Amino acid sequence: FAAMRWRIELNEAAHRQFREARIQGDDTHAMNLIGFHGPANAMVAWFIHFICRFGPLVGAAIGGVLLLVTLSGSINSSSDTMPFPQALDNPSSYSQTLVLQRTVQTGESLGELAFQVTSMISNSDRMEASQRLLDELSAAETHQRSRALQKLVGQVWAWNETAETGEILQRGAEFMDQSKFIEAEAYFAEAVFRDPRFFEGWYRLGQVHYLMGEHGSSLRELDLALSLEPRHYGALSVR
């Protein structure tokens, strides 16, 4: 944790810019700060590099070829990733499409479900486990089963394929439990800085900002959490 704290302090300026952009509602700039860049900025740099190295004509030709390759790659990958601005356009319709495409089967034993949770190795496994547990939770017929499923859901949502990111979130949660909101905010911001698709990180950041009275930032962060996990009942209850 000392090493994590050092890295957080080292990135203080970046985090300050990120937080200011979120408070001002400038989501595009905030996403750029944590790595959501389109091909344009990279290609400008490549054009300048090749023009300086090979001269205007040859440099422009090489840069043009790279531009076509980059744009082709970004188009092919668009079905696999969803940038935040697109994900936030209409979260409710995204949620509806997601639900309609799934076949729901419930009644699995708690032991089997717990085994799936402990077997996660990637963030895609986390999403799969989250959907399965939420289906089971909605169909739970006893209070005891509901409580057990909620505990498993909490474990899944707090987990991250990068162990250090998960530990940072946990450390932030410990600070929030102690009402140390400024410290908690720093750790939650670090968690989403490292993994912008960590929906539990966005939820926790929105939660702590709500407790700090920063309701505008809180609502935007809760919306981000719901765009990534539309059935996050914690974010829905606060939102």
C-alpha positions as a Markdown table, in Angstrom:
| # | Residue | x | y | z |
|---|---|---|---|---|
| 1 | Phe | 0.0 | 0.0 | 0.0 |
| 2 | Ala | 2.9 | 2.3 | 0.6 |
| 3 | Ala | 4.0 | 1.8 | -3.0 |
| 4 | Met | 0.5 | 2.4 | -4.2 |
| 5 | Arg | 0.3 | 5.6 | -2.2 |
| 6 | Trp | 3.5 | 6.8 | -3.7 |
| 7 | Arg | 2.2 | 6.2 | -7.2 |
| 8 | Ile | -1.0 | 8.1 | -6.4 |
| 9 | Glu | 1.0 | 11.1 | -5.2 |
| 10 | Leu | 3.2 | 10.8 | -8.2 |
| 11 | Asn | 0.2 | 11.1 | -10.5 |
| 12 | Glu | -1.4 | 13.9 | -8.4 |
| 13 | Ala | -1.3 | 16.5 | -11.2 |
| 14 | Ala | -3.0 | 14.0 | -13.7 |
| 15 | His | -5.6 | 13.2 | -11.1 |
| 16 | Arg | -6.3 | 16.8 | -10.4 |
| 17 | Gln | -6.9 | 17.5 | -14.1 |
| 18 | Phe | -9.1 | 14.4 | -14.3 |
| 19 | Arg | -11.2 | 15.4 | -11.3 |
| 20 | Glu | -11.6 | 19.0 | -12.6 |
| 21 | Ala | -12.7 | 17.8 | -16.0 |
| 22 | Arg | -15.3 | 15.5 | -14.3 |
| 23 | Ile | -16.6 | 18.3 | -12.1 |
| 24 | Gln | -16.9 | 20.7 | -15.1 |
| 25 | Gly | -18.8 | 18.0 | -17.0 |
| 26 | Asp | -16.1 | 17.8 | -19.7 |
| 27 | Asp | -16.4 | 14.0 | -20.2 |
| 28 | Thr | -14.4 | 14.0 | -23.4 |
| 29 | His | -11.4 | 15.6 | -21.8 |
| 30 | Ala | -11.7 | 13.4 | -18.8 |
| 31 | Met | -11.7 | 10.3 | -20.9 |
| 32 | Asn | -8.7 | 11.6 | -22.9 |
| 33 | Leu | -6.8 | 12.0 | -19.7 |
| 34 | Ile | -7.2 | 8.3 | -18.9 |
| 35 | Gly | -6.3 | 7.0 | -22.3 |
| 36 | Phe | -9.5 | 7.2 | -24.5 |
| 37 | His | -7.8 | 8.8 | -27.5 |
| 38 | Gly | -9.0 | 8.4 | -31.1 |
| 39 | Pro | -6.5 | 7.9 | -33.9 |
| 40 | Ala | -6.3 | 11.6 | -34.8 |
| 41 | Asn | -3.8 | 12.7 | -32.2 |
| 42 | Ala | -1.5 | 9.8 | -32.8 |
| 43 | Met | -1.6 | 10.3 | -36.6 |
| 44 | Val | -0.7 | 14.0 | -36.3 |
| 45 | Ala | 2.4 | 13.0 | -34.4 |
| 46 | Trp | 3.3 | 10.4 | -37.0 |
| 47 | Phe | 2.8 | 12.9 | -39.9 |
| 48 | Ile | 5.1 | 15.3 | -38.2 |
| 49 | His | 7.7 | 12.6 | -37.5 |
| 50 | Phe | 7.8 | 11.3 | -41.1 |
| 51 | Ile | 7.7 | 14.8 | -42.7 |
| 52 | Cys | 10.7 | 15.9 | -40.6 |
| 53 | Arg | 12.6 | 12.6 | -41.3 |
| 54 | Phe | 11.9 | 12.0 | -45.0 |
| 55 | Gly | 10.7 | 15.4 | -46.3 |
| 56 | Pro | 7.2 | 16.6 | -47.1 |
| 57 | Leu | 6.3 | 14.3 | -50.1 |
| 58 | Val | 7.6 | 11.0 | -48.8 |
| 59 | Gly | 6.6 | 11.8 | -45.2 |
| 60 | Ala | 3.0 | 12.6 | -46.3 |
| 61 | Ala | 2.8 | 9.4 | -48.3 |
| 62 | Ile | 4.0 | 7.2 | -45.5 |
| 63 | Gly | 1.7 | 9.0 | -43.0 |
| 64 | Gly | -1.3 | 8.6 | -45.4 |
| 65 | Val | -0.8 | 4.9 | -45.6 |
| 66 | Leu | -0.6 | 4.7 | -41.7 |
| 67 | Leu | -3.8 | 6.7 | -41.5 |
| 68 | Leu | -5.7 | 4.3 | -43.7 |
| 69 | Val | -4.4 | 1.3 | -41.6 |
| 70 | Thr | -5.2 | 3.0 | -38.3 |
| 71 | Leu | -8.7 | 4.0 | -39.4 |
| 72 | Ser | -9.3 | 0.5 | -40.8 |
| 73 | Gly | -8.3 | -1.0 | -37.5 |
| 74 | Ser | -10.4 | 1.3 | -35.5 |
| 75 | Ile | -13.5 | 0.5 | -37.6 |
| 76 | Asn | -12.9 | -3.3 | -37.3 |
| 77 | Ser | -12.5 | -3.0 | -33.5 |
| 78 | Ser | -15.6 | -0.8 | -33.0 |
| 79 | Ser | -17.8 | -3.8 | -32.4 |
| 80 | Asp | -15.6 | -5.0 | -29.5 |
| 81 | Thr | -15.2 | -1.8 | -27.6 |
| 82 | Met | -17.7 | 1.0 | -26.6 |
| 83 | Pro | -16.1 | 4.4 | -25.8 |
| 84 | Phe | -17.7 | 6.2 | -22.9 |
| 85 | Pro | -19.5 | 8.9 | -24.9 |
| 86 | Gln | -21.2 | 6.3 | -27.0 |
| 87 | Ala | -22.1 | 4.1 | -24.0 |
| 88 | Leu | -23.7 | 7.1 | -22.3 |
| 89 | Asp | -25.8 | 8.2 | -25.3 |
| 90 | Asn | -28.7 | 6.0 | -24.2 |
| 91 | Pro | -27.8 | 3.6 | -21.3 |
| 92 | Ser | -31.4 | 2.4 | -21.0 |
| 93 | Ser | -31.6 | 1.2 | -24.6 |
| 94 | Tyr | -28.2 | -0.5 | -24.2 |
| 95 | Ser | -29.5 | -2.3 | -21.1 |
| 96 | Gln | -32.6 | -3.4 | -22.9 |
| 97 | Thr | -30.7 | -4.8 | -25.9 |
| 98 | Leu | -28.4 | -6.6 | -23.5 |
| 99 | Val | -31.3 | -8.3 | -21.6 |
| 100 | Leu | -33.1 | -9.3 | -24.8 |
| 101 | Gln | -30.1 | -11.2 | -26.1 |
| 102 | Arg | -29.6 | -13.3 | -23.0 |
| 103 | Thr | -31.2 | -16.6 | -22.0 |
| 104 | Val | -31.8 | -16.8 | -18.3 |
| 105 | Gln | -31.5 | -20.0 | -16.4 |
| 106 | Thr | -31.5 | -20.0 | -12.6 |
| 107 | Gly | -31.5 | -22.4 | -9.7 |
| 108 | Glu | -27.7 | -23.2 | -9.6 |
| 109 | Ser | -26.3 | -24.3 | -6.3 |
| 110 | Leu | -24.5 | -21.7 | -4.2 |
| 111 | Gly | -21.4 | -23.9 | -4.2 |
| 112 | Glu | -21.2 | -23.9 | -8.0 |
| 113 | Leu | -21.8 | -20.1 | -8.1 |
| 114 | Ala | -19.0 | -19.5 | -5.5 |
| 115 | Phe | -16.7 | -21.7 | -7.6 |
| 116 | Gln | -17.3 | -19.5 | -10.7 |
| 117 | Val | -16.5 | -16.4 | -8.6 |
| 118 | Thr | -13.2 | -17.9 | -7.4 |
| 119 | Ser | -12.3 | -19.1 | -10.9 |
| 120 | Met | -12.4 | -15.6 | -12.5 |
| 121 | Ile | -9.2 | -14.7 | -14.3 |
| 122 | Ser | -10.3 | -11.8 | -16.6 |
| 123 | Asn | -12.7 | -8.8 | -16.5 |
| 124 | Ser | -14.9 | -10.6 | -19.1 |
| 125 | Asp | -15.2 | -13.5 | -16.6 |
| 126 | Arg | -16.3 | -10.8 | -14.0 |
| 127 | Met | -19.1 | -9.6 | -16.3 |
| 128 | Glu | -20.3 | -13.1 | -17.0 |
| 129 | Ala | -20.3 | -13.9 | -13.3 |
| 130 | Ser | -22.1 | -10.6 | -12.5 |
| 131 | Gln | -24.9 | -11.3 | -15.0 |
| 132 | Arg | -25.4 | -14.9 | -13.7 |
| 133 | Leu | -25.5 | -13.9 | -10.1 |
| 134 | Leu | -27.9 | -11.0 | -10.8 |
| 135 | Asp | -30.2 | -13.5 | -12.6 |
| 136 | Glu | -30.0 | -15.8 | -9.6 |
| 137 | Leu | -30.6 | -12.9 | -7.2 |
| 138 | Ser | -33.8 | -11.8 | -9.0 |
| 139 | Ala | -35.1 | -15.3 | -8.8 |
| 140 | Ala | -34.1 | -16.0 | -5.2 |
| 141 | Glu | -37.0 | -17.4 | -3.2 |
| 142 | Thr | -35.5 | -17.2 | 0.4 |
| 143 | His | -33.9 | -14.4 | 2.4 |
| 144 | Gln | -30.9 | -16.7 | 3.2 |
| 145 | Arg | -30.2 | -17.4 | -0.5 |
| 146 | Ser | -30.6 | -13.7 | -1.3 |
| 147 | Arg | -28.1 | -12.7 | 1.3 |
| 148 | Ala | -25.6 | -15.3 | 0.1 |
| 149 | Leu | -26.0 | -14.1 | -3.5 |
| 150 | Gln | -25.5 | -10.5 | -2.5 |
| 151 | Lys | -22.3 | -11.3 | -0.8 |
| 152 | Leu | -21.0 | -13.1 | -4.0 |
| 153 | Val | -22.1 | -10.2 | -6.1 |
| 154 | Gly | -20.1 | -7.8 | -3.9 |
| 155 | Gln | -17.0 | -10.0 | -4.3 |
| 156 | Val | -17.4 | -10.1 | -8.1 |
| 157 | Trp | -17.9 | -6.3 | -8.4 |
| 158 | Ala | -14.9 | -5.5 | -6.3 |
| 159 | Trp | -12.6 | -7.9 | -8.2 |
| 160 | Asn | -10.3 | -6.8 | -11.0 |
| 161 | Glu | -8.1 | -8.8 | -13.3 |
| 162 | Thr | -5.2 | -6.6 | -12.2 |
| 163 | Ala | -4.9 | -7.5 | -8.5 |
| 164 | Glu | -3.3 | -4.1 | -7.6 |
| 165 | Thr | -6.3 | -2.2 | -9.0 |
| 166 | Gly | -8.6 | -4.3 | -6.9 |
| 167 | Glu | -6.5 | -3.7 | -3.8 |
| 168 | Ile | -6.6 | 0.1 | -4.5 |
| 169 | Leu | -10.4 | -0.1 | -4.6 |
| 170 | Gln | -10.4 | -2.0 | -1.3 |
| 171 | Arg | -8.1 | 0.5 | 0.3 |
| 172 | Gly | -10.4 | 3.3 | -0.8 |
| 173 | Ala | -13.4 | 1.4 | 0.7 |
| 174 | Glu | -11.6 | 1.2 | 4.0 |
| 175 | Phe | -11.0 | 4.9 | 4.1 |
| 176 | Met | -14.7 | 5.6 | 3.2 |
| 177 | Asp | -15.8 | 3.3 | 6.1 |
| 178 | Gln | -13.7 | 5.5 | 8.4 |
| 179 | Ser | -15.3 | 8.7 | 6.9 |
| 180 | Lys | -12.0 | 9.7 | 5.4 |
| 181 | Phe | -13.6 | 10.9 | 2.2 |
| 182 | Ile | -10.6 | 12.8 | 0.7 |
| 183 | Glu | -8.4 | 9.7 | 1.0 |
| 184 | Ala | -11.1 | 7.4 | -0.3 |
| 185 | Glu | -11.6 | 9.7 | -3.3 |
| 186 | Ala | -7.9 | 9.6 | -4.2 |
| 187 | Tyr | -7.9 | 5.8 | -4.2 |
| 188 | Phe | -11.2 | 5.4 | -6.2 |
| 189 | Ala | -9.9 | 7.9 | -8.7 |
| 190 | Glu | -6.8 | 5.9 | -9.0 |
| 191 | Ala | -8.8 | 2.7 | -9.6 |
| 192 | Val | -10.8 | 4.1 | -12.5 |
| 193 | Phe | -7.7 | 5.9 | -13.8 |
| 194 | Arg | -6.1 | 2.5 | -14.2 |
| 195 | Asp | -9.2 | 0.7 | -15.5 |
| 196 | Pro | -11.8 | 3.1 | -17.0 |
| 197 | Arg | -14.2 | 0.2 | -17.4 |
| 198 | Phe | -14.1 | -0.8 | -13.7 |
| 199 | Phe | -17.8 | 0.0 | -12.9 |
| 200 | Glu | -17.5 | -0.6 | -9.2 |
| 201 | Gly | -14.7 | 2.0 | -9.2 |
| 202 | Trp | -17.1 | 4.6 | -10.8 |
| 203 | Tyr | -19.8 | 3.6 | -8.4 |
| 204 | Arg | -17.6 | 4.1 | -5.4 |
| 205 | Leu | -16.3 | 7.4 | -6.7 |
| 206 | Gly | -19.8 | 8.6 | -7.3 |
| 207 | Gln | -20.8 | 7.4 | -3.8 |
| 208 | Val | -18.0 | 9.3 | -2.1 |
| 209 | His | -18.6 | 12.5 | -4.1 |
| 210 | Tyr | -22.3 | 12.3 | -3.0 |
| 211 | Leu | -21.2 | 12.1 | 0.6 |
| 212 | Met | -18.8 | 15.0 | 0.0 |
| 213 | Gly | -21.7 | 17.1 | -1.4 |
| 214 | Glu | -20.4 | 17.1 | -5.0 |
| 215 | His | -23.7 | 15.9 | -6.5 |
| 216 | Gly | -23.0 | 16.9 | -10.1 |
| 217 | Ser | -19.8 | 14.7 | -10.2 |
| 218 | Ser | -21.6 | 12.0 | -8.3 |
| 219 | Leu | -24.5 | 11.7 | -10.8 |
| 220 | Arg | -22.1 | 11.6 | -13.8 |
| 221 | Glu | -20.0 | 8.9 | -12.2 |
| 222 | Leu | -23.1 | 6.8 | -11.3 |
| 223 | Asp | -24.2 | 7.1 | -14.9 |
| 224 | Leu | -20.9 | 5.8 | -16.0 |
| 225 | Ala | -21.2 | 2.8 | -13.6 |
| 226 | Leu | -24.7 | 2.1 | -14.9 |
| 227 | Ser | -23.6 | 2.3 | -18.6 |
| 228 | Leu | -21.1 | -0.5 | -17.8 |
| 229 | Glu | -23.3 | -2.5 | -15.5 |
| 230 | Pro | -27.0 | -1.5 | -16.0 |
| 231 | Arg | -28.2 | -3.7 | -13.1 |
| 232 | His | -25.8 | -2.3 | -10.5 |
| 233 | Tyr | -28.5 | -2.0 | -7.8 |
| 234 | Gly | -26.2 | 0.2 | -5.6 |
| 235 | Ala | -25.9 | 2.8 | -8.3 |
| 236 | Leu | -29.6 | 2.6 | -9.1 |
| 237 | Ser | -30.6 | 3.2 | -5.5 |
| 238 | Val | -28.4 | 6.3 | -5.2 |
| 239 | Arg | -29.2 | 7.6 | -8.7 |
